[in-house]
């Protein structure tokens, strides 16, 4: 089974560095609750700036970095942050997301970070869980639920139950 190290070695150096930082930060933040910023190409020290970044609209490069780091398709990312493909193209050209889009990107990164932490940094296992129907979610696919705040909270609760051995 692939390990986080193997997954990291297959990525570009910027992406590899982000994932390495994410995996290392799991030592002090096993839940991934703050480590998710690495998936966006940010550092833990940027955590306090996230509300301001979201209000200003994050540079499009953070969405691209997230997409590269988690290995989802552009279409999956667009669906996850609820940005239509044509709008996504315009955002790429302008170089910045709007505040509401930025907020949804941060939410997506938090959800993915929690799942990635659950699987100790194993991207393949995290993606498989996110893309497969889950009994604890009534058969829903987590990636589709993560498009709303309520869905993201539900996913977080299920992950908490799994972490504490309560089953999903």
Buried (B, 14 or more C-beta within 10 A) or exposed (E): EEBBEEBBEEBEEEBBBBBBBBBEBBEEBEBBEBBBBBBBBBEBEBBEEBEEBBEBBBBBEBBBBBBBBBBBEBEBBBBBBEBEEEBBEEBBEEEBBBBEBBBBBBBBBBBBBBBBBBBEBBBBBBBEBBEEEBEBBEEBBBBBBBBEEEBBEBBBEBBEEBEEEEEE
